[in-house]
Amino acid sequence: MRGLVRKGYDEGRYEEAYARGNASLDPFERCLCDELAARVGGQGKLLDLGCGVGLPYDRYFSEKGFSVTGVDISAKHVERARRNVPSGTFLVGDFFSEDVKGRFDAVVSFYAIFHIPREEHERLLEHVASLLREGGHILLTLGADDMACEVSEDFAGAPMAWSSYDAEKNKALVEEAGFDPLLVAEDYREERHLWVLARKR
């Protein structure tokens, strides 16, 4: 699955299809990112898992004063993220990459976690908790529908795969990993996502 996702993002037209070159958050996303930034207070260390090209989220958090580190499986996207957000540190790697070191004040992941097998989501959330300082925050988009593994032959011009539990299961996994949810919302758009803002116990 990882190989298919890497190939899909390296060969697809993600920026063109999702207009990420304009570096703007829609009002729904901005509300949640503003809430995270206010709770952390800026000047903190933030890790973005599945950072893509760094737009719009990493540029937003960088401009808020965060020290941003991003990790992405696509070398093409990491190269572009380094250009788009020069103040950030961007690494090619997996969500579990040992190159990510230290403790963070916040971990974010947007439209990315469902690109690894759902059987790994519990372990990933526990790993995220281990990367956070006490009282650190997460802001994640998770799947809202039950998908063992769904594959599209043409996602922005290349194959892509998704895997997720339903919304209730995902909420439970977040809590079991040691987080207290502060805000949970289902996306209002046609593509269903579960947004979770939570604090590490």
C-alpha positions in Angstrom: 0.0 0.0 0.0 2.8 2.4 0.8 4.4 1.8 -2.5 1.2 2.6 -4.4 0.7 5.8 -2.3 4.3 6.9 -2.9 4.0 6.2 -6.6 0.6 8.0 -6.8 1.8 11.2 -5.2 5.1 11.2 -7.1 3.4 10.7 -10.4 0.0 12.4 -9.8 -1.1 16.0 -10.2 -2.0 16.7 -6.6 -1.2 20.4 -6.5 -3.2 21.0 -9.7 -6.2 18.9 -8.7 -6.5 20.4 -5.2 -5.2 24.0 -5.9 -2.8 23.8 -3.0 -0.5 26.3 -4.8 -2.6 29.2 -3.5 -1.6 28.5 0.1 -5.0 29.3 1.6 -7.1 27.4 4.1 -10.8 27.2 3.7 -12.9 28.7 6.6 -13.5 25.3 8.2 -9.8 24.4 8.2 -8.8 27.8 9.4 -11.1 27.7 12.4 -9.5 24.4 13.5 -6.0 25.5 12.8 -6.5 28.8 14.6 -7.9 26.9 17.6 -4.8 24.7 17.7 -2.4 27.6 17.4 -4.2 29.5 20.2 -4.0 26.5 22.5 -0.3 25.9 21.9 0.4 29.6 21.9 2.8 29.8 19.0 6.6 29.6 19.1 6.3 25.8 19.7 7.6 22.8 17.8 5.1 21.3 15.4 5.4 18.0 13.4 3.3 17.5 10.3 2.9 13.8 9.3 2.2 13.5 5.6 3.1 17.2 4.9 2.7 17.0 1.2 4.0 20.2 -0.5 3.9 22.2 2.7 0.9 24.2 1.5 -1.3 25.5 3.0 -0.8 24.1 6.5 2.9 24.3 7.1 3.2 27.8 5.7 0.2 28.8 7.9 1.8 27.4 11.1 5.3 28.8 10.2 3.8 32.2 9.8 2.2 31.8 13.3 5.7 31.3 14.7 5.9 27.6 15.0 9.1 25.7 14.2 7.8 23.2 11.6 9.1 19.8 10.8 7.3 17.9 8.0 7.6 14.2 6.9 6.2 12.8 3.7 6.6 9.6 1.7 6.9 11.4 -1.6 10.3 12.8 -2.4 8.7 15.1 -5.0 6.4 16.7 -2.4 9.2 17.1 0.1 11.3 18.9 -2.5 8.4 21.3 -3.2 7.7 21.8 0.5 11.3 22.9 1.1 10.8 25.6 -1.6 7.3 26.6 -0.4 8.2 26.8 3.3 11.9 27.6 3.5 11.8 28.1 7.3 10.6 24.5 7.8 12.6 21.2 8.0 11.2 18.5 5.6 12.2 14.9 5.5 11.4 12.0 3.1 10.1 9.2 5.2 7.4 7.1 6.8 5.1 8.2 9.7 7.3 6.0 11.9 10.6 7.4 10.6 13.5 7.3 13.1 14.8 10.5 11.6 12.1 12.4 13.5 13.7 13.1 16.9 12.8 15.2 20.0 9.5 16.1 21.6 6.9 18.3 19.9 4.2 20.7 21.2 1.8 19.7 18.5 1.5 17.0 15.8 -0.8 17.5 12.9 -1.7 15.2 10.0 -4.1 16.3 7.2 -5.7 13.8 4.7 -2.8 11.4 5.2 -3.3 8.8 8.0 -5.8 6.8 5.9 -3.0 6.2 3.3 -1.5 3.4 5.6 -3.3 0.2 6.5 -5.9 0.8 9.2 -4.4 -2.1 11.2 -1.5 0.3 11.9 -3.5 3.3 13.0 -3.6 2.3 16.7 0.2 1.9 16.8 0.6 5.2 14.9 -1.5 7.1 17.4 0.5 5.6 20.2 3.7 6.6 18.4 2.3 10.2 18.0 1.7 10.4 21.7 5.3 9.3 22.3 6.5 12.3 20.2 4.5 14.8 22.2 5.4 16.7 25.3 3.1 16.3 28.2 0.0 18.3 27.5 0.8 18.5 23.8 -1.9 18.7 21.1 -2.9 16.8 18.0 -5.0 18.0 15.1 -5.8 15.1 12.7 -8.0 14.2 9.8 -9.1 10.6 10.0 -11.5 8.6 7.9 -15.2 8.7 8.7 -16.1 5.5 6.8 -15.2 1.9 7.2 -12.7 0.9 4.4 -10.5 -2.1 4.6 -8.6 -1.0 1.6 -10.0 1.1 -1.2 -8.0 1.7 -4.4 -8.7 4.2 -7.2 -7.0 3.8 -10.5 -7.1 7.6 -11.2 -6.7 10.0 -8.2 -5.3 13.2 -9.6 -3.9 11.3 -12.5 -2.4 8.3 -10.7 -3.5 5.3 -8.6 -4.1 5.8 -4.9 -5.2 3.7 -1.9 -7.1 4.4 1.4 -7.8 2.4 4.5 -9.8 3.5 7.5 -12.1 2.5 10.4 -15.4 4.4 10.8 -15.7 7.6 12.8 -16.7 5.9 16.1 -13.8 3.5 16.0 -11.4 6.3 15.2 -12.6 8.4 18.1 -12.1 5.4 20.4 -8.5 4.8 19.1 -7.6 8.4 19.8 -8.8 8.1 23.4 -7.1 4.8 23.9 -3.8 6.2 22.7 -3.9 8.7 25.7 -5.7 11.7 24.3 -8.6 13.8 25.6 -10.7 15.0 22.6 -11.4 18.8 22.7 -13.2 19.1 19.4 -14.5 16.4 17.1 -16.2 17.3 13.8 -17.1 15.5 10.6 -16.2 17.4 7.5 -19.0 19.3 5.7 -17.7 18.5 2.2 -18.6 15.7 -0.1 -15.5 13.8 0.9 -16.1 12.6 4.5 -13.4 13.2 7.1 -13.2 13.1 10.8 -11.4 16.1 12.3 -10.0 15.6 15.8 -8.4 18.2 18.0 -7.1 16.5 21.3 -4.7 17.0 24.2 -2.3 14.4 25.4 -3.1 13.4 29.0 
